[in-house]
Amino acid sequence: MGIQVEFCPDLALRDISEYKAGRRKEDECIPEPLEKGGEYSFLKKGQKNYWLFGELPLRETKGGGVLSDPKASIVIVEATHFIEGDEIYTKGRYKVIELIPEGKMYFNGYEKIA
């Protein structure tokens, strides 16, 4: 079977409506309101590895690889793997550096536009 690890170029969370409907935990969703300078917790199923030394996009996921354009530029300040039952999870904290208005380009590939 091997070790299953995913390297993630962004942090993809669900819409907060998923939490309000009881389908997801709060930390699996983009908080409301999302504020520049705010620090928030996240939770992802699986063993995820994130870049910790720079900005990366925060995106909304619908599941199955369906992702929004970046909603914010963030830095991940902490990431930890843990086991609950027979599932592995990644939890951590991120800080919002900049909110990205819809339609505005902030990243070119994985590099921030100056």
Secondary structure, 3 states (H helix, E strand, C coil): CCCCCEEECCEEEECHHHHHCCCCCHHHECCCCCCCCCEEEEEEECCEEECCCCCEEEEEEEECCEECCCCEEEEEEEEEEEEECCEEEEEEEEEEEEECCCCCCCEECCEECC
